[in-house]
Amino acid sequence: MSNAFCVNEPEWNDIKAADITEQPFLSDDKTLIVPTQYGELSLSISQFGLRIQSNVNAADDFGMLTQAPERLSLVLSGDQSHSTLAAGDYRLEVFAAPLHFKLYKNDVLVQQSATDGHFVRQHRLPPFAKTDKGWLLSLELSYDEAVYGLGEKWGKLDKRGQLIRSYNHDALGVNAEKSYKNTPYAWSPEGWNLFVHTPAPVTHGVGYALWSQRAYVCLVEDNVLDMFLFHQDSPAKCLQTYSELTGFAPTPPTWSLGVILSKAYYKDADELLAVAREVREKNMPCDVITLDGRAWQDTDTRFAFEWDPKRYADPQPVIDELKALGFKICVWEYPMISVKNPLYKKAADKGWLIKDKRTGEAYRYEWDLSPFGEVLTPLPDSGILDFTHPEAYEFWKTSHKPLFDLGIDMIKADFGEQLEDDNMLSYSGDSGNRLHNVYSMLYNRCVYEAADAYCKTGPFLFSRSAWTGSQRYPSQWGGDPQADWHGLAASIRGSLSWGMSGGPFFATDIGGFYKDTRDAELYVRWAQASVFSAHMRLHGIGPREPWSYGDAASNAVFEALKLRYKLIPYLKETAEKASQTGLPVQRAMALAFPEQPLSHGFEQQFMCGDDLLVVPCVVPGGKIKYYLPKGKWIRFGTEEVVQGEQYREEILALNDVAVFIQKGSRIVMGPDVQHTDMDMSNTTHWPA
């Protein structure tokens, strides 16, 4: 095995490509065995295309897949140097010296090993190899081909030219490659899809020029290789196929489509109730109010499902008043237990915490204190709950019951990115690095199952960290964006990128999380854009109530919130469709209009559902730049008809939004209400 792999610029000459060492053969009528010097590769074909595995007996211990592919009977011909494998619509040609392939669907070439060549050998990049970092494979990119997906990323939606690592981070913002939600799934408008079924990190050089501007180089940082390569004739079908394999998101409860109010943080019950009362007195549309981490927990001893006794000796009267005011209630959690809480010792003694390989004891996680300050209090050393331990999983799940019995409706499942050390060891036998990503999904699943079992108003949560399969436990929110215009623009791109990666439901922190900039214009534009996202939450450091930004901003945001509630019937229809198809609520232009490439470069605008084209304002001063696809479009709230297939610029007034519907389409609109428990049956249509 070579030790030559380097992320900066690998010594490709030193990486030994996999060779076919003996003639490939059928181990049964549904599995082709390809012997190499790195071991046998098992190839099969199913409704999910070609599957390549280094260990066909490796168990899916984490349940990332929701169904087992139905392998098709194979027809094999050829010899060691060139074999042909056929099943269903697919045909695979496998070549030796080195091992490389061509994949056809209905006799059309859909993907192949990279053809980036070398003066003295056929392939400059190894088509397949195993390095000291894991399995390496190289795929072909057409000269102008875009690539989408790979989770929540803040930069350009087209990942061509980027080096992306599928590795969850507490990203501390939306300004770099690091992100909270990742999945090693990518697709091209040309129709091919790559999905690596792994809990481990994956590095993607997507036409990354330092490696190869004409190839997709994928490093699976694991000893096990398990990848799917399939083709569909539209991006919508691509997402549907991926969702069939990894799971569809259930439809969230209707109340979750309303406004969620939050901040970091309401310091006590008096402040919380004062804000709740003011929301109702001012007739602000709102469904949910949030007690963030420090709001209801003692920071020194969290997290142990217990209310801070100094502020909430009896939380029931507070919950009852919020309920009487028509609020659903969200509380925060993370999967960590302070060493200062008695629960830490109990959980450690039972083996419920991630262990330290060096000592055999519970691993004590020490926080990096550099991001913490006056509002974000430094955190104590903590244990990490081990969700691979069945008893620990059940304990965490059932511990939510008293919260839901009290009247809590929603959990904000924060963090989950802390398995970052190979000295960490789980009950399943996995090290911290291998378990790191999938830990988020296990955490999401546990909390969602608790809500499904115990919440009286329907299961729903916000999770920050996510991996393959997390879309089954909605919803996700976009972490901690900087409270400036770049934070808004990047948050929108993160929303759309997650949607192009199989995650249909998303929210951002309206106004930005850090710092409390009091930028009224930014707050307005963020709220207006978020009207058209799956979920809508006002959150950040400092107050996020509209009136805290002054009269002009408050008036504009109130208009936006009222529009949000009128759109709830349409959003509900859109969410139900997302649960059936995998299509996100917010759809990037390349996803919504694959046949109109001129629209694809406009990566800030998006479709909300099938019908509404939204152009967010992401700069101060109200200037927007946008492109309307072909057809005639009606400007929302007016009778103005605009001809499509043209680029436009304009300046928006503070209370104006640029939203369009294609002429001939209609959407259902609900009544003016303050929350979703009110009568919403009086619907109309727009355009009338």
C-alpha positions as CSV (number, residue, x, y, z in Angstrom):
1,M,0.0,0.0,0.0
2,S,1.4,3.4,-1.0
3,N,2.1,6.1,1.5
4,A,2.4,8.8,-1.1
5,F,-1.0,10.5,-0.9
6,C,-0.9,14.2,-0.1
7,V,-3.9,16.5,-0.1
8,N,-1.9,19.4,-1.5
9,E,-0.5,17.9,-4.7
10,P,-0.1,14.1,-4.7
11,E,2.9,12.4,-6.3
12,W,0.7,10.6,-8.8
13,N,3.7,8.7,-10.1
14,D,4.3,7.1,-6.7
15,I,0.7,5.8,-6.3
16,K,0.3,2.3,-7.6
17,A,-2.9,2.0,-9.6
18,A,-4.9,-1.2,-9.0
19,D,-4.4,-3.9,-11.6
20,I,-6.6,-6.9,-12.4
21,T,-4.4,-9.8,-11.2
22,E,-6.6,-12.7,-12.3
23,Q,-9.6,-13.1,-14.7
24,P,-12.8,-11.5,-13.2
25,F,-15.4,-14.1,-12.4
26,L,-19.0,-14.4,-11.2
27,S,-19.2,-15.6,-7.6
28,D,-23.0,-16.0,-8.1
29,D,-25.2,-14.8,-10.9
30,K,-25.4,-11.3,-9.3
31,T,-21.9,-10.5,-8.2
32,L,-18.7,-10.0,-10.3
33,I,-15.4,-10.5,-8.5
34,V,-12.5,-8.4,-9.8
35,P,-9.2,-9.6,-8.2
36,T,-6.6,-6.9,-7.6
37,Q,-3.4,-6.5,-5.6
38,Y,-5.4,-4.6,-3.1
39,G,-7.9,-7.4,-2.7
40,E,-11.1,-8.4,-4.4
41,L,-13.6,-5.8,-5.6
42,S,-17.3,-7.0,-5.8
43,L,-19.4,-5.4,-8.5
44,S,-23.2,-5.6,-8.8
45,I,-25.9,-3.8,-10.7
46,S,-29.4,-2.9,-9.3
47,Q,-32.0,-0.2,-9.7
48,F,-29.4,2.0,-8.1
49,G,-26.9,1.4,-10.9
50,L,-23.4,0.1,-10.4
51,R,-22.2,-0.8,-6.9
52,I,-18.5,-1.3,-6.2
53,Q,-17.5,-2.8,-2.9
54,S,-14.2,-3.9,-1.4
55,N,-16.0,-6.1,1.2
56,V,-19.4,-7.3,0.1
57,N,-20.0,-8.7,3.6
58,A,-19.5,-5.4,5.4
59,A,-22.6,-4.7,7.4
60,D,-24.5,-1.4,7.3
61,D,-24.3,-1.0,11.0
62,F,-25.5,2.5,11.0
63,G,-28.6,2.2,8.8
64,M,-27.7,4.9,6.3
65,L,-29.6,2.9,3.6
66,T,-33.3,2.4,3.9
67,Q,-33.5,-0.5,1.5
68,A,-31.2,-3.2,0.1
69,P,-30.6,-2.8,-3.6
70,E,-32.3,-5.5,-5.7
71,R,-29.3,-6.9,-7.5
72,L,-29.9,-8.0,-11.1
73,S,-28.7,-11.2,-12.8
74,L,-25.5,-10.5,-14.7
75,V,-24.2,-11.6,-18.1
76,L,-20.4,-11.7,-18.3
77,S,-18.2,-12.0,-21.3
78,G,-14.6,-11.4,-22.2
79,D,-11.2,-12.2,-20.6
80,Q,-8.8,-10.8,-18.0
81,S,-7.8,-7.8,-20.1
82,H,-11.3,-6.8,-21.1
83,S,-14.6,-8.0,-19.6
84,T,-18.2,-6.9,-20.3
85,L,-20.9,-7.0,-17.7
86,A,-24.6,-6.5,-18.5
87,A,-27.8,-6.2,-16.5
88,G,-31.0,-4.3,-17.0
89,D,-30.3,-1.0,-18.7
90,Y,-26.6,-0.9,-17.7
91,R,-23.5,-2.3,-19.4
92,L,-20.1,-2.1,-17.8
93,E,-16.8,-2.6,-19.6
94,V,-13.9,-3.5,-17.3
95,F,-10.3,-3.2,-18.4
96,A,-7.0,-4.4,-16.9
97,A,-3.5,-2.9,-16.5
98,P,-4.6,-0.7,-14.8
99,L,-8.1,-1.5,-13.7
100,H,-10.5,1.0,-15.3
101,F,-14.0,1.0,-16.6
102,K,-16.7,2.5,-18.8
103,L,-20.3,2.5,-17.7
104,Y,-23.2,2.6,-20.3
105,K,-26.9,3.0,-19.8
106,N,-29.1,2.1,-22.8
107,D,-25.8,2.0,-24.8
108,V,-24.9,5.6,-24.0
109,L,-21.6,6.2,-22.1
110,V,-22.6,7.8,-18.8
111,Q,-19.3,7.7,-16.8
112,Q,-15.9,6.2,-17.0
113,S,-12.5,6.3,-15.3
114,A,-10.7,9.6,-15.8
115,T,-8.8,9.9,-19.1
116,D,-6.3,12.4,-17.8
117,G,-3.3,10.8,-19.5
118,H,0.5,10.7,-19.1
119,F,3.4,10.7,-21.5
120,V,4.4,7.2,-20.7
121,R,1.3,5.6,-19.3
122,Q,-2.4,5.6,-20.1
123,H,-3.6,7.2,-16.9
124,R,-1.8,10.1,-15.1
125,L,-4.2,9.6,-12.2
126,P,-4.8,6.1,-10.9
127,P,-8.4,5.0,-11.8
128,F,-8.4,2.9,-8.6
129,A,-5.8,2.6,-5.9
130,K,-5.5,2.1,-2.2
131,T,-3.2,4.5,-0.3
132,D,-2.3,5.0,3.3
133,K,-5.3,7.4,3.6
134,G,-7.9,5.1,2.0
135,W,-9.4,4.1,-1.3
136,L,-8.9,6.4,-4.3
137,L,-10.8,6.6,-7.6
138,S,-10.8,9.0,-10.5
139,L,-13.8,9.7,-12.8
140,E,-14.1,11.6,-16.0
141,L,-15.4,15.2,-16.2
142,S,-16.5,16.7,-19.6
143,Y,-14.8,20.0,-20.5
144,D,-17.7,22.2,-19.3
145,E,-19.5,19.9,-16.9
146,A,-20.9,21.2,-13.6
147,V,-21.2,19.1,-10.4
148,Y,-23.6,19.7,-7.6
149,G,-24.4,18.3,-4.1
150,L,-21.9,17.2,-1.4
151,G,-23.9,18.7,1.4
152,E,-24.3,22.1,2.9
153,K,-21.5,24.3,1.4
154,W,-21.3,28.0,1.4
155,G,-19.5,28.8,-1.9
156,K,-20.5,28.3,-5.4
157,L,-23.2,25.6,-5.9
158,D,-21.3,24.2,-8.9
159,K,-18.5,22.4,-7.1
160,R,-16.3,22.2,-10.2
161,G,-12.9,23.5,-9.4
162,Q,-13.3,23.0,-5.6
163,L,-11.6,20.7,-3.1
164,I,-14.4,19.5,-0.8
165,R,-14.1,17.3,2.3
166,S,-17.1,15.5,3.5
167,Y,-16.4,16.0,7.2
168,N,-18.7,17.6,9.7
169,H,-17.4,20.6,11.6
170,D,-18.5,23.1,14.2
171,A,-17.8,25.5,11.4
172,L,-18.1,28.7,13.5
173,G,-19.6,30.5,10.5
174,V,-20.4,30.2,6.8
175,N,-17.2,31.7,5.5
176,A,-15.0,28.8,4.5
177,E,-15.2,25.2,3.1
178,K,-16.0,23.8,6.6
179,S,-19.7,23.1,7.1
180,Y,-22.0,21.3,9.6
181,K,-23.9,19.1,7.1
182,N,-22.1,16.8,4.7
183,T,-22.8,13.8,2.5
184,P,-20.6,12.2,-0.1
185,Y,-23.2,12.4,-2.8
186,A,-22.7,14.4,-6.0
187,W,-24.5,14.6,-9.3
188,S,-24.0,16.2,-12.7
189,P,-26.6,17.7,-15.0
190,E,-25.2,15.2,-17.5
191,G,-27.1,12.6,-15.4
192,W,-24.5,10.6,-13.5
193,N,-24.6,10.3,-9.7
194,L,-21.8,9.3,-7.3
195,F,-22.7,8.2,-3.8
196,V,-20.1,6.8,-1.4
197,H,-21.8,4.7,1.3
198,T,-19.6,5.2,4.2
199,P,-19.5,6.7,7.7
200,A,-16.0,7.9,7.1
201,P,-14.6,11.2,5.7
202,V,-14.4,11.5,2.0
203,T,-12.3,14.1,0.1
204,H,-13.5,15.2,-3.4
205,G,-11.3,17.0,-5.9
206,V,-14.0,18.1,-8.3
207,G,-12.0,19.2,-11.3
208,Y,-9.7,20.7,-8.7
209,A,-6.9,22.2,-10.8
210,L,-4.1,21.3,-8.5
211,W,-5.0,17.7,-9.0
212,S,-6.7,17.6,-12.4
213,Q,-9.1,20.1,-13.9
214,R,-10.6,17.4,-16.1
215,A,-11.2,14.7,-13.5
216,Y,-13.3,14.0,-10.3
217,V,-10.8,12.5,-7.8
218,C,-12.4,10.9,-4.8
219,L,-10.6,9.7,-1.7
220,V,-12.6,7.5,0.7
221,E,-10.8,7.7,4.0
222,D,-11.6,4.2,5.1
223,N,-10.4,0.6,4.5
224,V,-13.8,-0.3,3.1
225,L,-15.0,1.0,-0.3
226,D,-18.7,1.0,-1.1
227,M,-19.8,3.3,-3.8
228,F,-22.8,3.6,-6.1
229,L,-22.7,5.1,-9.6
230,F,-26.0,5.6,-11.4
231,H,-27.6,7.7,-14.1
232,Q,-31.0,9.5,-14.4
233,D,-32.2,11.8,-17.1
234,S,-33.1,14.7,-14.9
235,P,-31.8,16.2,-11.6
236,A,-35.3,15.7,-10.0
237,K,-35.0,11.9,-10.8
238,C,-31.4,11.9,-9.5
239,L,-32.6,13.2,-6.1
240,Q,-35.6,10.8,-6.1
241,T,-33.3,7.8,-6.7
242,Y,-30.8,9.0,-4.0
243,S,-33.8,9.4,-1.6
244,E,-35.1,6.0,-2.4
245,L,-31.7,4.6,-1.4
246,T,-31.1,6.7,1.7
247,G,-34.6,7.8,2.8
248,F,-37.2,10.4,2.2
249,A,-38.0,13.1,4.8
250,P,-41.4,12.8,6.5
251,T,-43.7,15.8,6.2
252,P,-43.1,18.2,9.1
253,P,-46.1,19.3,11.2
254,T,-48.0,22.3,9.9
255,W,-47.1,24.4,13.0
256,S,-43.4,24.0,12.1
257,L,-44.0,26.1,8.9
258,G,-44.9,29.1,11.1
259,V,-42.4,31.5,12.5
260,I,-39.9,30.3,15.1
261,L,-38.7,33.0,17.5
262,S,-35.4,32.7,19.3
263,K,-32.3,34.4,20.5
264,A,-29.1,33.5,22.4
265,Y,-30.6,33.7,24.9
266,Y,-33.7,34.7,27.1
267,K,-32.0,34.9,30.4
268,D,-34.9,33.9,32.7
269,A,-38.6,33.2,32.8
270,D,-39.6,36.8,33.2
271,E,-37.8,37.9,30.0
272,L,-39.1,34.9,28.1
273,L,-42.7,35.6,29.1
274,A,-42.4,39.3,28.5
275,V,-41.3,38.7,25.0
276,A,-44.0,36.1,24.4
277,R,-46.7,38.5,25.7
278,E,-45.3,41.4,23.6
279,V,-45.4,39.2,20.4
280,R,-49.1,38.6,21.0
281,E,-49.9,42.2,22.0
282,K,-48.3,43.4,18.8
283,N,-50.1,40.7,16.7
284,M,-46.8,39.4,15.4
285,P,-47.4,36.1,13.5
286,C,-45.4,33.4,15.4
287,D,-45.9,29.8,16.3
288,V,-42.8,28.7,18.3
289,I,-40.7,30.3,21.0
290,T,-37.3,28.9,21.9
291,L,-35.3,28.4,25.1
292,D,-31.8,28.2,23.8
293,G,-29.0,26.3,25.6
294,R,-28.2,28.7,28.4
295,A,-31.8,29.8,28.7
296,W,-33.0,26.7,30.6
297,Q,-29.8,24.7,31.5
298,D,-27.1,25.4,33.9
299,T,-24.1,25.7,31.6
300,D,-21.7,24.2,34.2
301,T,-23.7,20.9,34.5
302,R,-25.5,20.5,31.2
303,F,-26.7,18.4,29.5
304,A,-28.8,16.2,31.7
305,F,-32.5,17.0,30.8
306,E,-32.9,19.1,33.9
307,W,-34.1,22.7,34.3
308,D,-31.8,25.2,36.0
309,P,-33.3,25.2,39.5
310,K,-32.1,28.8,40.1
311,R,-34.4,30.1,37.4
312,Y,-36.9,27.3,36.9
313,A,-37.7,25.7,40.2
314,D,-41.0,24.7,38.6
315,P,-41.1,25.2,34.8
316,Q,-44.7,24.1,34.5
317,P,-46.4,27.4,35.1
318,V,-44.1,29.1,32.5
319,I,-44.9,26.4,29.9
320,D,-48.6,26.7,30.7
321,E,-48.6,30.4,30.1
322,L,-46.8,30.1,26.8
323,K,-49.3,27.4,25.8
324,A,-52.2,29.7,26.8
325,L,-50.6,32.4,24.5
326,G,-50.8,30.0,21.6
327,F,-47.1,29.1,21.4
328,K,-45.3,25.8,20.7
329,I,-42.1,25.5,22.7
330,C,-38.6,24.5,21.6
331,V,-35.8,23.7,23.9
332,W,-32.1,23.2,23.2
333,E,-29.9,20.2,23.8
334,Y,-26.5,18.6,22.9
335,P,-25.2,15.0,23.3
336,M,-22.6,15.9,25.9
337,I,-22.7,15.5,29.7
338,S,-20.6,17.8,32.0
339,V,-18.1,16.0,34.3
340,K,-19.7,18.2,37.0
341,N,-23.1,16.5,36.7
342,P,-23.7,13.2,38.6
343,L,-25.1,11.8,35.4
344,Y,-21.6,11.8,34.0
345,K,-20.4,9.1,36.5
346,K,-23.5,7.1,36.1
347,A,-23.2,7.0,32.3
348,A,-19.5,6.4,32.4
349,D,-19.9,3.5,34.8
350,K,-22.5,1.9,32.5
351,G,-20.3,2.3,29.5
352,W,-22.7,4.8,27.8
353,L,-20.0,7.4,27.0
354,I,-17.4,7.4,24.2
355,K,-14.2,5.8,25.7
356,D,-10.6,6.9,25.6
357,K,-8.5,4.1,24.0
358,R,-5.5,5.0,26.1
359,T,-7.2,4.5,29.5
360,G,-10.4,2.5,28.9
361,E,-12.3,5.2,30.8
362,A,-14.8,7.7,29.5
363,Y,-13.2,10.2,27.2
364,R,-13.1,13.7,28.7
365,Y,-13.8,16.2,25.9
366,E,-12.0,19.5,26.4
367,W,-13.6,22.4,24.6
368,D,-11.6,24.9,22.5
369,L,-12.4,28.0,24.4
370,S,-11.2,30.5,21.8
371,P,-14.7,31.1,20.3
372,F,-16.4,31.6,23.6
373,G,-17.0,35.0,25.2
374,E,-19.5,37.0,27.1
375,V,-22.6,35.4,25.5
376,L,-21.2,32.0,24.6
377,T,-20.1,30.8,28.0
378,P,-17.0,28.6,28.2
379,L,-18.1,25.0,28.7
380,P,-16.8,22.4,31.1
381,D,-15.1,19.1,30.2
382,S,-17.7,16.7,29.1
383,G,-18.4,13.1,28.2
384,I,-19.9,12.3,24.8
385,L,-22.9,10.0,24.7
386,D,-22.3,6.8,22.7
387,F,-25.3,6.4,20.4
388,T,-23.8,3.0,19.1
389,H,-24.5,1.6,22.6
390,P,-28.1,0.3,22.6
391,E,-28.7,1.1,26.3
392,A,-27.2,4.6,25.9
393,Y,-29.4,5.2,22.9
394,E,-32.5,4.1,24.7
395,F,-31.7,6.1,27.8
396,W,-31.2,9.3,25.8
397,K,-34.4,8.7,23.8
398,T,-36.6,7.9,26.9
399,S,-35.1,10.8,28.9
400,H,-37.0,13.2,26.5
401,K,-40.4,11.9,27.7
402,P,-40.7,14.2,30.8
403,L,-39.9,17.2,28.5
404,F,-42.7,16.3,26.1
405,D,-45.0,15.5,28.9
406,L,-44.4,19.0,30.3
407,G,-45.5,20.5,27.0
408,I,-42.4,20.9,25.0
409,D,-43.0,20.5,21.2
410,M,-39.6,20.7,19.5
411,I,-36.0,20.0,20.2
412,K,-33.1,22.0,18.9
413,A,-30.5,19.2,18.6
414,D,-27.3,21.2,18.5
415,F,-23.6,20.2,18.1
416,G,-22.8,16.5,17.3
417,E,-19.4,17.3,15.6
418,Q,-17.1,16.5,18.5
419,L,-15.9,13.0,17.7
420,E,-12.6,14.3,16.3
421,D,-9.9,12.2,17.9
422,D,-8.8,8.6,17.0
423,N,-8.2,8.0,20.7
424,M,-12.0,8.0,21.0
425,L,-13.6,4.6,20.9
426,S,-17.3,3.7,20.5
427,Y,-19.2,0.6,21.7
428,S,-19.4,-0.5,18.1
429,G,-15.6,-0.6,18.0
430,D,-15.3,2.4,15.7
431,S,-12.7,5.1,16.3
432,G,-13.6,8.8,16.5
433,N,-12.6,9.6,13.0
434,R,-14.6,6.7,11.4
435,L,-17.7,7.4,13.6
436,H,-17.3,11.2,13.4
437,N,-19.8,12.0,10.5
438,V,-22.4,9.3,11.0
439,Y,-22.6,10.2,14.7
440,S,-24.6,13.2,13.7
441,M,-27.2,11.0,11.9
442,L,-27.4,8.6,15.0
443,Y,-28.0,11.6,17.2
444,N,-30.6,13.1,14.9
445,R,-32.4,9.7,14.7
446,C,-32.5,9.2,18.5
447,V,-34.0,12.6,19.2
448,Y,-36.4,12.4,16.3
449,E,-37.6,9.0,17.5
450,A,-38.1,10.5,21.0
451,A,-40.3,13.2,19.4
452,D,-42.2,10.7,17.4
453,A,-42.8,8.6,20.5
454,Y,-43.7,11.3,23.0
455,C,-44.5,14.6,21.4
456,K,-48.2,15.3,21.4
457,T,-48.0,17.8,18.5
458,G,-46.0,15.8,16.0
459,P,-42.3,15.0,15.6
460,F,-40.0,17.8,14.5
461,L,-36.5,19.0,15.4
462,F,-33.8,21.3,14.3
463,S,-30.4,19.7,14.0
464,R,-27.2,21.6,13.1
465,S,-25.0,18.7,12.2
466,A,-26.1,16.0,9.6
467,W,-24.8,13.2,7.4
468,T,-26.2,10.7,4.9
469,G,-29.7,9.7,6.1
470,S,-30.2,12.7,8.4
471,Q,-32.8,14.1,5.9
472,R,-35.1,11.4,7.4
473,Y,-35.2,13.4,10.7
474,P,-36.3,16.9,9.7
475,S,-35.4,19.6,9.9
476,Q,-31.9,21.1,9.7
477,W,-30.7,24.7,10.2
478,G,-27.6,26.4,8.8
479,G,-25.4,26.9,11.9
480,D,-24.0,30.2,13.0
481,P,-23.6,32.7,10.2
482,Q,-21.9,36.0,10.6
483,A,-24.4,38.8,10.9
484,D,-23.5,40.6,7.7
485,W,-24.4,40.6,4.0
486,H,-21.9,37.8,3.2
487,G,-23.4,35.7,5.9
488,L,-26.8,36.1,4.3
489,A,-25.6,35.3,0.8
490,A,-23.6,32.2,2.0
491,S,-26.6,31.0,4.1
492,I,-28.8,31.0,1.0
493,R,-26.2,29.0,-0.9
494,G,-25.9,26.6,2.0
495,S,-29.6,26.1,1.9
496,L,-29.6,25.4,-1.8
497,S,-26.6,23.1,-1.7
498,W,-28.1,21.0,1.1
499,G,-31.3,20.8,-1.0
500,M,-29.3,19.6,-4.0
501,S,-27.8,16.9,-1.7
502,G,-31.1,15.2,-0.6
503,G,-32.0,17.5,2.3
504,P,-35.4,19.1,1.5
505,F,-36.0,21.1,4.6
506,F,-33.7,23.9,5.9
507,A,-33.7,27.2,7.9
508,T,-31.2,29.9,8.6
509,D,-30.6,32.3,11.5
510,I,-32.5,35.4,10.4
511,G,-30.3,38.4,11.0
512,G,-27.2,36.3,11.4
513,F,-26.0,34.6,14.5
514,Y,-22.9,36.7,15.4
515,K,-22.5,39.5,16.3
516,D,-25.4,41.7,17.3
517,T,-24.8,44.2,14.5
518,R,-28.3,45.8,14.7
519,D,-28.2,46.1,10.9
520,A,-31.8,46.8,10.2
521,E,-31.6,46.6,6.4
522,L,-29.8,43.2,6.6
523,Y,-32.4,41.9,9.1
524,V,-35.2,42.9,6.7
525,R,-33.7,41.3,3.7
526,W,-32.8,38.1,5.6
527,A,-36.4,37.8,6.8
528,Q,-37.8,38.4,3.3
529,A,-35.6,35.7,1.8
530,S,-36.5,33.3,4.6
531,V,-40.2,33.6,3.9
532,F,-39.6,31.2,1.0
533,S,-37.5,28.7,2.9
534,A,-38.9,25.5,4.4
535,H,-38.7,26.8,7.9
536,M,-38.3,30.3,9.3
537,R,-36.5,31.2,12.5
538,L,-35.5,34.6,13.9
539,H,-32.3,33.9,15.9
540,G,-28.9,35.2,16.9
541,I,-27.0,37.0,19.5
542,G,-29.2,39.9,20.7
543,P,-32.9,40.5,20.2
544,R,-34.5,39.3,17.0
545,E,-38.0,40.7,17.6
546,P,-38.8,43.0,14.6
547,W,-39.5,46.1,16.7
548,S,-36.0,45.9,18.2
549,Y,-34.7,47.1,14.8
550,G,-36.7,50.3,14.5
551,D,-40.1,51.2,12.9
552,A,-39.1,51.0,9.2
553,A,-37.6,47.5,9.6
554,S,-40.3,46.4,11.9
555,N,-43.0,47.3,9.4
556,A,-41.2,45.6,6.5
557,V,-40.6,42.4,8.5
558,F,-44.2,42.3,9.7
559,E,-45.3,42.4,6.0
560,A,-42.9,39.5,5.4
561,L,-44.2,37.5,8.3
562,K,-47.8,38.0,7.2
563,L,-46.9,36.9,3.7
564,R,-45.3,33.8,5.2
565,Y,-48.5,32.8,6.9
566,K,-50.5,33.4,3.8
567,L,-48.1,31.0,2.0
568,I,-48.5,28.2,4.5
569,P,-51.0,26.2,2.5
570,Y,-48.7,26.4,-0.5
571,L,-45.6,25.5,1.7
572,K,-47.5,22.6,3.1
573,E,-48.2,21.2,-0.4
574,T,-44.6,21.8,-1.2
575,A,-43.4,20.0,1.9
576,E,-45.7,17.0,1.2
577,K,-44.2,16.8,-2.3
578,A,-40.7,16.9,-0.9
579,S,-41.5,13.9,1.3
580,Q,-42.6,12.0,-1.8
581,T,-39.9,13.0,-4.3
582,G,-36.9,14.3,-2.3
583,L,-37.2,17.7,-4.1
584,P,-36.3,20.5,-1.7
585,V,-38.5,23.4,-0.8
586,Q,-35.8,25.8,-2.1
587,R,-34.6,24.7,-5.5
588,A,-31.5,26.1,-7.2
589,M,-31.9,27.1,-10.8
590,A,-29.8,24.1,-12.1
591,L,-32.3,21.8,-10.3
592,A,-35.5,23.6,-11.2
593,F,-34.5,24.4,-14.9
594,P,-32.0,21.8,-16.0
595,E,-32.9,22.4,-19.6
596,Q,-32.2,26.2,-19.4
597,P,-28.4,26.5,-18.8
598,L,-28.4,30.3,-19.0
599,S,-30.2,30.3,-15.6
600,H,-27.8,28.1,-13.8
601,G,-25.2,30.7,-13.0
602,F,-27.7,32.8,-11.0
603,E,-27.0,30.9,-7.8
604,Q,-28.6,33.3,-5.3
605,Q,-32.1,33.2,-6.8
606,F,-34.2,30.0,-6.4
607,M,-37.5,28.5,-6.8
608,C,-39.8,28.0,-3.8
609,G,-41.7,24.9,-4.7
610,D,-42.9,24.4,-8.2
611,D,-44.2,27.9,-8.9
612,L,-42.5,30.8,-7.1
613,L,-39.2,32.3,-8.3
614,V,-37.5,34.2,-5.5
615,V,-34.8,36.8,-6.0
616,P,-33.3,37.7,-2.5
617,C,-31.6,41.0,-2.0
618,V,-28.1,40.2,-0.6
619,V,-26.4,43.6,-0.7
620,P,-27.2,46.9,1.0
621,G,-29.1,49.5,-1.0
622,G,-31.7,47.1,-2.5
623,K,-30.0,46.2,-5.8
624,I,-30.9,42.9,-7.3
625,K,-29.6,41.1,-10.4
626,Y,-31.6,38.2,-11.8
627,Y,-32.5,36.1,-14.8
628,L,-36.1,35.0,-15.6
629,P,-36.3,31.7,-17.5
630,K,-38.3,31.4,-20.7
631,G,-42.0,32.2,-20.6
632,K,-44.0,35.1,-19.2
633,W,-43.8,35.9,-15.4
634,I,-46.2,37.8,-13.2
635,R,-44.6,39.9,-10.4
636,F,-46.0,38.9,-7.0
637,G,-48.6,41.2,-5.6
638,T,-49.0,43.1,-8.9
639,E,-50.4,42.5,-12.4
640,E,-47.1,43.3,-14.0
641,V,-46.1,40.7,-16.6
642,V,-42.4,40.3,-17.4
643,Q,-41.0,38.5,-20.4
644,G,-38.6,35.7,-19.5
645,E,-35.2,34.8,-21.0
646,Q,-33.7,38.1,-20.0
647,Y,-31.3,39.5,-17.4
648,R,-32.6,42.3,-15.2
649,E,-31.4,44.7,-12.6
650,E,-33.4,46.9,-10.3
651,I,-33.5,48.6,-6.9
652,L,-36.0,47.3,-4.3
653,A,-37.7,49.5,-1.7
654,L,-37.2,48.2,1.8
655,N,-40.6,46.6,2.0
656,D,-40.5,45.1,-1.5
657,V,-39.7,41.6,-2.5
658,A,-38.9,40.3,-6.0
659,V,-41.0,37.2,-6.4
660,F,-42.5,35.9,-9.7
661,I,-44.9,33.2,-10.8
662,Q,-45.1,31.9,-14.4
663,K,-48.2,33.1,-16.2
664,G,-50.8,30.4,-16.2
665,S,-49.8,29.0,-12.8
666,R,-51.8,29.6,-9.5
667,I,-51.0,29.0,-5.9
668,V,-53.2,28.6,-2.9
669,M,-53.1,31.4,-0.3
670,G,-54.2,31.3,3.3
671,P,-55.8,34.0,5.6
672,D,-54.1,36.5,7.9
673,V,-53.5,34.6,11.2
674,Q,-51.1,35.0,14.2
675,H,-50.4,31.2,14.5
676,T,-51.4,28.0,12.8
677,D,-53.8,26.9,15.5
678,M,-56.2,29.6,14.3
679,D,-58.7,28.9,11.5
680,M,-56.8,28.6,8.2
681,S,-59.6,27.3,6.1
682,N,-60.4,30.5,4.3
683,T,-58.1,30.1,1.3
684,T,-57.9,32.0,-1.9
685,H,-55.7,31.7,-5.0
686,W,-53.1,34.0,-6.6
687,P,-53.3,35.2,-9.3
688,A,-57.0,35.4,-8.8
